């Protein structure tokens, strides 16, 4: 009995526990008040009653769990503060914290379920979720064009094109907020995955989302192996209106975002008109009369400009520009007159046969041929810049750059509705084309309506190759960038227009506009405005303001805005944007870069001295001086190409830096090629202040000079800074060479002084010829009659230099030898023996010591002067080459002659 009672009590307790556990579970989940099924205010059902979630600690991981539970793809946003409106009823969940891997929101950590209104919580903090959705268009230029993909678990998989209809495409475009489907393509190759959604959707067109369409399994369990691509647009229909009737001529009207709007005639051209006529099945365009069918009160005039080449199937396939376009003037509406015959085929243009000038046939042929041709710009990143190409005789071809100038480019830009030409590019600036080169040597005046109406060599006549393809850059060419010193995908937004960069203002800039900007720059799918950043200094153009994009816009150029102005806003209203893909610049300059570009010196008096700063994680920072020595300074100097380290400075010798202190306890051997190769604490870890910033002074570099003031001419830089290592070596070697030179000069002067006492040959010769000639001369008869006129005793014996080991001052007398009598050809002359040639050092001296002078004079006995022949014949002839070779030497006196080789006499007349 007791056992049965205990069993009953146990069963009752178990049932109560199970009922309590079931009651504590959240049974349903939904999103309310959003734009579609996968966004809105989060609501949960508990004990049969719907309630909200309080947004305290509500993060993206919790939003991911909600989106996955609803099969809505990954979360895009987790807004709080009741973005989707305040709910009613209980607030069931509070402090909900998820890891992101939970299957349901009930699995996340949270406070116990109860109505937290009783604890003071308010619906003004209701949590919301924005999911990417069940379906998306991927691989296109924006969210409204691309391949259809649906969410399957954690992956996106393509939808099969089997039994896909335009009605299904319409539901998809409506769900995505992309207007209406204007076209779709089947049998498209899969973008990434080979997996296919295993079902086919059969929509009727009125369903709010693709999820609610009827689904059928693929026939035979195998889906068609082809993807489907859908193109959604706010531009959905076009028509020509005349007298309230749509026909093949009239005012151009377009269905835009659910309303019919008239197109502006500004920049409207024949290429655009041809697309409209072909799209309506009205043949080809004949003319485009401006405002011919204007009707007062006809509604708003759409100011966007279309840039068609003429080959597009629909007007909305043409590039569109709305950014900065001014409002259309009253009555300036676009009109088209089509041929009206949708089966009409224009005759082929025969350029080799011309009709008589002025004939109706020639004028009609010129008009139809001109209309068949098309013009486009390729590979310039815009409809208003690129390589010029012409469609002629069914083939696209280029233009040669011979004689290509701004006059030719003006015609192209005006013909395409791209404003005026800024640049006429040559030498295949936008890449080389292919196939034909249609025109060469164009000579436009700049006023022609079509580029092919300019004088040229003729179609297909040229002497060029595609490396000479011509291009243009027009004033309506637009480009976008973000300006930042240390980040990519974040910075000041700037647009290039009319050949100049200028700022963009942020008024009315919504999330969709930021998303389009970031996507266009390859920086993710979302962005935020940073309004707390300090405005930039300096003057610059502020091009445009009040940009309002729609989801169907793929590029910023397609977004309407205020017209272009030089000063559209103040500096405080310039847009600074941070995109989802923001990241530090890998280099302080254009990537790629080396370690040298990631190191710099600041605050020094030369290029190679200063505070050491390194680039890391997108910003410059300093190095702490702990363990800082000449070894570390040497690595820095070598890495910067600044020679050797002279000093390793500490305690912010060049002033304290700012920002991060990236390195501390750097320890180098001194032989490393880069500071990054040295041991150090992990990046950013230090116990320093900027008062401990390290610095270096290297041997290289020159003194920094301030720029010259206006109106002055800078002079040469005569002030040198520190000497480099090579300069120091040159100074040392120069000093050594100078010292050696001084020693050599000293030795030479000593040697010359030692030999100054020796007699020179020039002095002997000078003393010989200084005697009065008349004093020496006697009559010929006296000479012939005196047999012993000159005795041995009457001739002074000359000293000579023996050139042996004896002292140079030791002289010896050599006995004179008698010469033979002169021949009859010598009148009044007497032969005198020639002394041996003295050393060269004697000849270089200009004077003879006085004490030697008397001994060198010959005695004057009778009327003759005789020298010892033994001196001349002692084998020393080699010491005086000018004597041995018989060279004539003029001693400066007349009638004195030295005999030729083989004689040893001096003859005096």
Residue pairs with C-beta under 8 A, 6 or more apart in sequence:
23 47
24 113
25 106
26 44
26 45
26 46
26 92
26 104
26 105
26 106
26 113
27 45
27 46
28 44
28 45
28 50
29 42
29 43
29 44
29 45
29 66
29 69
29 70
29 104
29 105
30 40
30 43
30 45
30 50
30 70
31 37
31 38
31 39
31 40
31 41
31 42
31 43
31 66
31 70
31 72
31 128
31 129
31 131
32 40
32 41
32 43
32 84
32 87
33 40
33 41
33 84
33 85
34 40
34 41
34 84
34 128
34 130
35 177
36 133
36 175
36 177
36 208
36 209
37 70
37 72
37 133
37 134
37 175
37 208
37 209
37 211
38 67
38 70
38 72
38 73
38 130
38 131
38 132
38 133
38 134
39 84
39 128
39 129
39 130
39 131
40 84
40 128
40 129
41 52
41 82
41 83
41 84
41 85
41 87
41 126
41 127
41 128
42 52
42 53
42 66
42 105
42 126
42 127
42 128
42 129
43 50
43 51
43 52
43 53
43 87
44 50
44 51
44 52
44 53
44 92
44 93
44 105
45 51
46 90
46 92
46 113
49 89
49 90
50 89
51 87
51 89
51 90
51 91
51 92
51 93
51 115
52 87
52 89
52 90
52 91
52 92
52 93
52 123
52 126
52 127
53 91
53 92
53 93
53 96
53 126
53 127
54 91
54 93
54 94
54 95
54 96
54 116
54 121
54 125
54 126
54 127
55 80
55 81
55 125
55 126
55 127
55 128
56 94
56 95
56 125
57 95
57 96
57 97
58 78
58 80
58 96
58 127
59 78
59 97
59 98
60 75
60 77
60 78
60 100
61 98
61 99
61 100
62 78
62 96
62 97
62 98
62 100
62 105
62 108
62 127
63 75
63 77
63 78
63 129
63 130
63 131
64 74
64 75
64 98
64 100
65 98
65 100
65 102
65 103
65 104
65 105
65 107
65 108
66 75
66 105
66 129
66 131
67 73
67 74
67 75
67 129
67 131
67 132
68 74
68 103
68 154
69 103
69 104
69 105
70 131
71 134
71 151
71 211
72 131
72 132
72 133
72 134
72 151
73 131
73 132
73 133
73 134
73 136
73 151
73 156
74 131
74 132
75 129
75 130
75 131
75 132
76 130
76 131
76 132
76 526
77 128
77 129
77 130
78 127
78 128
78 129
78 130
79 127
79 128
79 129
79 130
80 125
80 126
80 127
80 128
81 124
81 125
82 123
82 124
82 125
82 126
82 128
83 128
84 126
84 128
85 126
86 123
86 124
86 126
87 123
87 126
88 123
90 115
90 116
90 117
91 115
91 116
91 117
91 121
91 123
91 126
92 113
92 114
92 115
92 116
93 105
93 110
93 111
93 113
94 110
94 111
94 116
94 119
94 121
95 110
95 111
96 105
96 108
96 109
96 110
96 127
97 108
97 109
97 110
98 105
98 107
98 108
98 109
99 108
102 108
132 151
133 151
133 175
133 176
134 150
134 151
134 209
134 210
134 211
135 148
135 149
135 150
135 151
135 159
135 172
135 175
135 176
135 209
135 210
136 143
136 146
136 148
136 149
136 150
136 156
136 176
137 143
137 144
137 145
137 146
137 147
137 148
137 149
137 172
137 176
137 178
137 229
137 230
137 232
138 146
138 147
138 149
138 156
138 191
139 146
139 147
139 191
140 146
140 147
140 229
140 231
140 554
141 554
141 555
142 516
142 519
142 551
142 552
142 553
142 554
142 555
143 176
143 178
143 551
144 173
144 176
144 178
144 179
144 231
144 232
144 233
144 551
144 552
144 554
145 229
145 230
145 231
145 232
145 554
146 229
146 230
147 158
147 188
147 190
147 191
147 227
147 228
147 229
148 158
148 159
148 164
148 172
148 227
148 228
148 229
148 230
149 156
149 157
149 158
149 159
149 191
150 156
150 157
150 159
150 197
150 210
152 195
152 197
155 193
155 195
156 193
157 193
157 195
157 196
157 197
158 190
158 191
158 193
158 195
158 196
158 197
158 227
158 228
159 196
159 197
159 201
159 227
159 228
160 196
160 197
160 200
160 218
160 223
160 224
160 225
160 226
160 227
160 228
161 186
161 187
161 188
161 224
161 226
161 227
161 228
162 200
162 218
162 219
162 223
162 224
162 226
163 200
163 202
163 216
164 184
164 186
164 200
164 201
164 228
165 202
165 203
166 181
166 184
167 203
167 204
167 205
168 201
168 202
168 203
168 210
168 213
169 181
169 184
169 230
169 232
170 180
170 181
170 203
170 205
171 203
171 205
171 207
171 209
171 210
171 213
172 181
172 210
172 230
172 232
173 179
173 180
173 181
173 230
173 232
174 180
174 208
175 208
175 209
175 210
176 232
176 551
177 551
178 232
178 233
178 551
178 552
179 232
179 233
179 234
179 235
179 236
179 257
179 552
180 232
180 233
180 234
180 236
181 230
181 231
181 232
182 231
182 232
182 233
182 235
182 236
182 314
182 316
183 230
183 231
183 314
184 228
184 229
184 230
184 231
185 228
185 229
186 226
186 228
187 226
188 226
188 227
188 228
188 229
189 226
189 227
190 196
190 227
191 227
196 218
196 223
196 225
197 223
198 217
198 218
198 221
198 223
199 215
199 216
199 217
199 218
200 215
200 216
200 217
200 218
200 223
201 210
201 213
201 214
201 215
202 213
202 214
202 215
202 216
203 210
203 213
203 214
204 213
207 213
218 224
232 552
233 316
233 552
234 256
234 257
234 550
234 552
235 254
235 255
235 256
235 315
235 316
236 255
236 256
236 316
237 254
237 255
238 252
238 253
238 254
238 255
238 276
238 279
238 280
238 314
238 315
239 246
239 252
239 253
239 254
239 260
239 280
240 246
240 247
240 248
240 249
240 250
240 251
240 252
240 253
240 276
240 280
240 282
240 335
240 336
240 338
241 250
241 251
241 253
241 293
241 295
242 249
242 250
242 251
242 293
243 250
248 277
248 280
248 282
248 283
248 337
248 338
248 339
248 340
249 282
249 293
249 335
249 336
249 337
249 338
249 340
250 293
250 335
250 336
251 262
251 292
251 293
251 294
251 295
251 298
251 333
251 334
251 335
252 262
252 263
252 268
252 276
252 333
252 334
252 335
252 336
253 260
253 261
253 262
253 263
254 260
254 261
254 263
254 302
254 315
255 261
256 302
257 550
259 299
259 300
260 299
261 299
261 300
261 301
261 302
262 298
262 299
262 300
262 301
262 302
262 333
262 334
263 301
263 302
263 304
263 306
263 333
263 334
264 301
264 302
264 303
264 304
264 305
264 328
264 332
264 333
264 334
265 288
265 290
265 291
265 328
265 332
265 333
265 334
265 335
266 303
266 305
266 325
266 328
266 332
267 305
267 307
267 417
267 418
268 288
268 290
268 306
268 334
268 417
269 288
269 308
269 415
269 416
269 417
270 285
270 288
270 310
270 371
271 308
271 309
271 310
271 374
271 375
271 416
272 288
272 306
272 308
272 315
272 318
272 334
272 417
273 285
273 287
273 288
273 336
273 338
274 284
274 285
274 308
274 310
274 371
275 308
275 310
275 312
275 313
275 314
275 315
275 318
276 282
276 285
276 315
276 336
276 338
277 283
277 284
277 285
277 336
277 338
277 339
278 284
278 313
279 313
279 314
279 315
280 338
281 342
282 338
282 339
282 340
282 341
282 342
283 338
283 339
283 340
283 341
283 342
283 343
283 344
284 338
284 339
284 344
284 346
284 371
284 372
285 336
285 337
285 338
285 339
285 371
286 337
286 338
286 339
286 367
286 371
287 336
287 337
288 334
288 335
288 336
288 337
289 335
289 337
290 332
290 333
290 334
290 335
291 331
291 332
291 333
291 335
292 335
293 333
293 335
294 331
294 333
298 333
301 327
301 328
301 332
301 333
302 328
303 322
303 325
303 326
303 327
303 328
303 560
304 320
304 321
304 322
304 325
304 558
304 560
305 320
305 321
305 322
305 325
305 417
306 315
306 318
306 319
306 320
306 417
307 318
307 319
307 320
307 321
307 383
307 384
307 416
307 417
307 418
308 315
308 318
308 319
309 318
309 374
309 375
309 376
309 391
310 374
310 375
310 391
311 374
311 376
311 391
312 318
319 382
319 383
319 557
320 557
320 558
321 383
321 476
321 478
321 557
321 558
322 557
322 558
322 559
322 560
322 561
323 478
323 495
323 544
323 547
323 556
323 557
323 558
323 559
323 560
323 561
324 497
324 543
324 544
324 561
324 562
324 563
324 564
325 560
325 563
326 563
326 564
327 563
346 368
346 371
346 372
347 365
347 368
348 393
349 365
349 368
349 369
349 372
349 373
349 392
349 393
351 369
351 458
351 459
354 362
355 361
355 362
355 365
356 362
370 450
370 452
370 453
373 390
373 391
373 392
373 450
373 452
374 390
374 391
375 388
375 389
375 390
375 391
375 412
375 415
375 416
375 450
375 451
376 386
376 389
376 391
376 396
376 416
377 383
377 384
377 385
377 386
377 387
377 388
377 389
377 412
377 416
377 418
377 471
377 472
378 386
378 387
378 389
378 430
378 433
379 386
379 387
379 430
379 431
380 386
380 387
380 430
380 471
380 473
380 477
381 479
382 477
382 478
382 479
382 557
383 416
383 418
384 413
384 416
384 418
384 419
384 473
384 474
384 475
384 476
384 477
384 478
385 430
385 471
385 472
385 473
385 474
385 477
386 430
386 471
386 472
387 398
387 428
387 429
387 430
387 431
387 433
387 469
387 470
387 471
388 398
388 399
388 412
388 451
388 469
388 470
388 471
388 472
389 396
389 397
389 398
389 399
389 433
390 396
390 397
390 398
390 399
390 438
390 439
390 451
390 452
392 436
392 438
392 452
392 459
395 435
395 436
396 433
396 435
396 436
397 433
397 435
397 436
397 437
397 438
398 433
398 436
398 437
398 438
398 466
398 469
398 470
399 437
399 438
399 439
399 440
399 442
399 451
399 469
399 470
400 437
400 439
400 440
400 441
400 462
400 463
400 464
400 468
400 469
400 470
401 426
401 427
401 464
401 468
401 469
401 470
402 440
402 441
402 462
402 463
402 464
402 468
403 441
403 442
403 443
404 424
404 426
404 442
404 470
405 424
406 421
406 423
406 424
406 446
407 444
407 445
407 446
408 424
408 442
408 443
408 444
408 446
408 451
408 454
408 470
409 421
409 423
409 424
409 472
409 474
410 420
410 421
410 444
410 446
411 444
411 446
411 447
411 448
411 449
411 450
411 451
411 454
412 421
412 451
412 472
412 474
413 419
413 420
413 421
413 472
413 474
413 475
413 476
414 420
415 449
415 450
415 451
416 474
417 476
418 474
418 475
418 476
418 477
419 474
419 475
419 476
419 498
420 474
420 475
421 472
421 473
421 474
421 475
422 473
422 474
422 475
422 477
422 498
422 499
423 472
423 473
423 499
424 470
424 471
424 472
425 470
425 471
425 472
425 473
426 468
426 470
426 471
427 467
427 468
428 466
428 467
428 468
428 469
428 471
429 471
430 469
430 471
431 469
432 466
432 467
432 469
433 466
433 469
434 466
436 460
437 460
437 462
437 464
437 465
437 466
437 469
438 459
438 460
439 451
439 452
439 456
439 457
439 459
439 462
440 456
440 457
440 461
440 462
440 463
440 464
441 456
441 457
441 462
442 451
442 454
442 455
442 456
443 454
443 455
443 456
444 451
444 454
444 455
445 454
448 454
473 499
475 497
475 498
475 499
476 497
477 496
477 497
478 495
478 496
478 497
478 556
478 557
479 495
479 496
480 493
480 494
480 495
480 496
480 517
480 520
480 521
480 556
481 493
481 494
481 496
481 501
481 521
482 488
482 489
482 490
482 491
482 492
482 493
482 494
482 521
482 523
482 577
483 491
483 492
483 494
484 490
484 491
484 492
484 585
485 588
486 584
486 585
486 588
486 618
486 619
486 620
487 582
487 583
487 584
487 585
487 618
488 523
488 581
488 582
488 583
488 584
488 585
489 518
489 521
489 522
489 523
489 524
489 578
489 579
489 580
489 581
489 582
489 583
490 530
490 576
490 577
490 578
490 579
490 582
491 576
491 577
492 503
492 536
492 574
492 575
492 576
493 503
493 504
493 517
493 574
493 575
493 576
493 577
494 501
494 502
494 503
494 504
495 501
495 502
495 504
495 543
495 544
495 556
497 543
497 544
497 564
498 564
500 541
501 540
501 541
502 540
502 541
502 542
502 543
502 544
502 566
503 540
503 541
503 542
503 543
503 574
503 575
504 542
504 543
504 544
504 545
504 547
504 574
504 575
505 542
505 544
505 545
505 546
505 568
505 569
505 573
505 574
505 575
506 529
506 531
506 573
506 574
506 575
507 545
507 546
507 569
507 573
508 546
508 547
508 548
509 529
509 547
509 575
510 548
510 549
511 526
512 549
512 550
512 551
513 547
513 548
513 549
513 556
513 559
514 526
514 527
514 528
514 529
514 577
514 579
515 525
515 526
515 527
516 549
516 553
516 554
516 555
516 556
516 559
517 527
517 556
517 577
517 579
518 524
518 525
518 526
518 527
518 577
518 579
518 580
518 581
519 525
520 555
520 556
521 579
522 581
523 579
523 580
523 581
523 582
524 579
524 580
524 581
525 580
526 579
526 580
527 577
527 578
527 579
527 580
528 577
528 578
529 575
529 576
529 577
530 576
530 577
530 578
531 576
533 576
535 571
535 572
535 574
536 571
536 574
541 566
541 567
542 565
542 566
542 567
542 568
542 569
542 570
542 571
542 573
542 574
543 564
543 565
543 566
543 568
544 561
544 562
544 563
544 564
544 565
544 568
545 561
545 562
545 565
545 568
545 569
545 573
546 561
546 562
547 556
547 559
547 560
547 561
548 559
548 560
548 561
549 556
549 558
549 559
550 559
553 559
562 568
583 618
584 617
584 618
584 619
585 591
585 618
586 592
586 593
587 593
587 597
587 598
587 615
588 597
588 598
588 615
588 620
589 597
595 639
595 674
595 675
595 676
596 639
596 640
596 641
597 615
598 614
598 615
598 616
599 612
599 613
599 614
599 615
599 636
599 639
599 640
599 675
600 613
600 615
600 620
600 640
601 607
601 608
601 609
601 610
601 611
601 612
601 613
601 636
601 640
601 695
601 696
602 610
602 611
602 613
602 654
602 657
603 610
603 611
603 654
603 655
603 695
604 610
604 611
604 654
604 695
604 697
604 704
605 703
605 704
605 721
606 701
606 702
606 703
606 704
606 721
606 722
607 642
607 700
607 701
607 702
607 704
608 637
608 640
608 642
608 643
608 697
608 698
608 699
608 700
608 701
608 722
609 654
609 695
609 696
609 697
609 698
609 701
609 722
610 654
610 695
610 696
611 622
611 652
611 653
611 654
611 655
611 657
611 693
611 694
611 695
612 622
612 623
612 636
612 693
612 694
612 695
612 696
613 620
613 621
613 622
613 623
613 657
614 620
614 621
614 622
614 623
614 662
614 663
614 675
616 660
616 662
616 683
616 684
617 683
619 659
619 660
620 659
621 657
621 659
621 660
621 661
621 662
621 663
622 657
622 659
622 660
622 661
622 662
622 690
622 693
622 694
623 661
623 662
623 663
623 664
623 666
623 693
623 694
624 661
624 663
624 664
624 665
624 666
624 686
624 688
624 692
624 693
624 694
625 649
625 650
625 651
625 688
625 692
625 693
625 694
626 664
626 665
626 686
626 688
626 692
627 665
627 666
627 667
628 648
628 650
628 666
628 694
629 648
630 645
630 647
630 648
630 670
631 667
631 668
631 669
631 670
632 648
632 666
632 667
632 668
632 670
632 675
632 678
632 694
633 645
633 647
633 648
633 696
633 697
633 698
634 644
634 645
634 668
634 670
635 668
635 670
635 672
635 673
635 674
635 675
635 677
635 678
636 645
636 675
636 696
636 698
637 643
637 644
637 645
637 696
637 698
637 699
637 700
638 644
638 673
639 673
639 674
639 675
640 698
641 700
642 698
642 699
642 700
642 701
643 698
643 699
643 700
643 701
643 724
643 725
644 698
644 699
644 725
645 696
645 697
645 698
645 699
646 697
646 698
646 699
646 722
647 696
647 697
648 694
648 695
648 696
649 694
649 695
649 696
649 697
650 692
650 694
650 695
651 691
651 692
652 690
652 691
652 692
652 693
652 695
653 695
654 693
654 695
655 693
656 689
656 690
656 691
656 693
657 690
657 693
658 690
660 684
661 684
661 686
661 688
661 689
661 690
661 693
662 683
662 684
663 675
663 680
663 681
663 683
663 686
664 680
664 681
664 685
664 686
664 687
664 688
665 679
665 680
665 681
665 686
666 675
666 678
666 679
666 680
666 694
667 678
667 679
667 680
668 675
668 677
668 678
668 679
669 678
672 678
697 722
698 722
699 722
699 723
699 724
699 725
699 728
700 722
700 724
700 725
701 721
701 722
702 717
702 720
702 721
703 717
703 719
703 720
703 721
705 717
705 719
707 714
708 714
723 731
752 841
755 808
755 839
755 841
755 842
756 845
756 849
757 808
757 809
757 849
758 801
758 808
758 809
758 838
758 839
758 841
758 842
759 799
759 838
759 842
759 848
759 849
759 852
759 856
760 838
760 842
760 843
760 844
760 845
760 847
760 848
761 835
761 837
761 838
761 842
761 843
761 880
762 842
762 843
762 845
762 846
763 845
763 847
763 848
763 853
763 856
764 798
764 835
764 838
764 848
764 856
765 891
766 891
767 848
767 853
767 856
767 857
768 858
768 865
768 906
769 891
769 892
769 893
769 896
771 860
771 865
773 895
773 908
773 909
775 860
775 863
776 830
776 860
776 863
776 864
776 865
776 908
777 828
777 863
777 908
777 909
778 828
778 862
778 863
778 864
779 828
780 827
780 828
782 789
782 863
783 789
783 830
783 863
783 864
784 821
786 862
789 861
789 862
789 864
790 818
790 861
790 862
790 864
790 866
791 861
792 815
792 816
794 859
794 861
794 862
795 816
795 858
795 859
795 861
795 866
795 867
795 868
796 855
796 857
796 858
796 859
797 813
797 814
797 815
797 816
797 868
798 813
798 814
798 835
798 855
798 856
798 858
798 867
798 868
798 871
799 811
799 812
799 813
799 852
799 855
799 856
800 811
800 812
800 814
800 835
800 836
800 871
800 874
801 808
801 811
801 836
801 838
801 839
802 810
802 812
803 839
803 876
803 879
811 855
814 868
814 870
814 871
814 874
815 868
815 870
816 833
816 866
816 867
816 868
816 869
816 870
817 833
817 868
817 869
817 870
818 866
818 869
819 831
819 832
819 833
819 866
819 869
819 904
819 905
820 831
821 831
822 829
822 830
822 831
822 905
822 907
826 907
827 909
828 909
829 907
829 908
829 909
830 863
830 864
830 865
830 866
830 907
830 908
831 866
831 905
831 906
831 907
832 858
832 864
832 865
832 866
832 867
832 905
832 906
832 907
832 908
833 866
833 867
833 868
833 869
833 870
833 871
833 872
833 904
833 905
834 867
834 871
834 872
834 883
834 898
834 899
834 904
834 905
834 906
835 867
835 868
835 871
835 872
836 871
836 872
836 874
836 876
836 877
836 879
836 880
837 876
837 877
837 879
837 880
837 883
838 879
838 880
839 879
840 879
848 856
858 865
858 866
858 867
865 908
867 906
869 904
872 904
873 904
877 883
877 884
878 884
882 889
883 898
884 901
885 901
886 900
886 901
888 898
889 898
895 908
895 909
896 906
896 908
897 906
897 907
898 906
899 905
899 906
899 907
